[in-house]
Amino acid sequence: MTRDQTVRRRIVGYLTEHGPVRDTSGRATALLKDGVGYEGSDTGFTQLVSAMAKSGALLREVRGKRTYRISLSPNGQPTSIPRSAREGPVDELMDYDELAAALLARVTRILSTPSDASEGASWARRRLDQLETRNTALQRDVARAKADLEAAVIERDSLRGQLEAAQHNLALLTERLEEPRHPQGRAAERLGTDERTLLYQLRGRHRPSAPSPEPVS
């Protein structure tokens, strides 16, 4: 008798003697494994229980990936045993759901982490290209800012020159407005006493003399 059939009989015997195995946390398969004293792997025992359920020997209450109840079917014997289950030891049976989950996790881990030097170099090259593009954009912004600064300096110097010229013109205009203005014909008022005396003497010297009166005969 193969080891597979021996474990099947032990499972049937245990459920016949103790009744259905229940667990509210979904570990009914593990409890049954401990109950029958199975020494193989958890994956092999899970696959064996699944094969017995598919053949009709067991009834399972499964939600998601957890099993909450395992019991014998009404007849207590499998209606048929798949050929793949009859051939080979139970340790060779596989839990394909767990295998698929493990393979998916491994593929995800490989895709998220550089696996070799070539992939690492490719990632570094892409990162370097991104940095070079960013550096080019920054240099372009700096050149534009320098050009704007030079234009602003030129405009500032021009405005400063215009302001200085305007201030100079305003100062000259202010000086002219502050100078005293004297009406024409009153230049003598600006002369001192001596200058006025001299001016009067000059005027008297050049003044034409009046004609002397003729004697009356």
Number of C-alpha atoms within 10 A of each C-alpha: 5 11 13 18 14 10 19 19 14 15 23 21 15 17 20 13 9 10 13 17 21 19 15 10 9 18 16 22 23 16 15 22 19 11 15 17 12 16 10 11 13 16 17 18 24 19 20 22 22 18 19 26 18 17 17 19 23 24 20 22 13 13 9 6 10 15 20 18 19 23 21 24 17 10 10 16 17 18 13 11 15 12 8 9 18 13 12 13 13 23 17 13 20 16 15 11 11 12 12 11 11 12 12 12 12 12 11 11 12 11 10 9 10 14 11 8 9 10 12 13 12 12 13 12 12 12 12 12 12 11 12 12 11 12 12 11 11 12 11 12 12 12 11 11 12 12 12 11 12 11 11 12 12 11 12 12 11 11 12 12 12 12 12 11 12 11 12 12 11 12 12 11 11 11 9 11 10 9 8 6 8 10 6 6 7 9 9 11 10 10 12 9 11 9 12 14 12 11 13 11 12 11 11 11 9 8 9 8 8 6 6 6 6 6 5 4 3
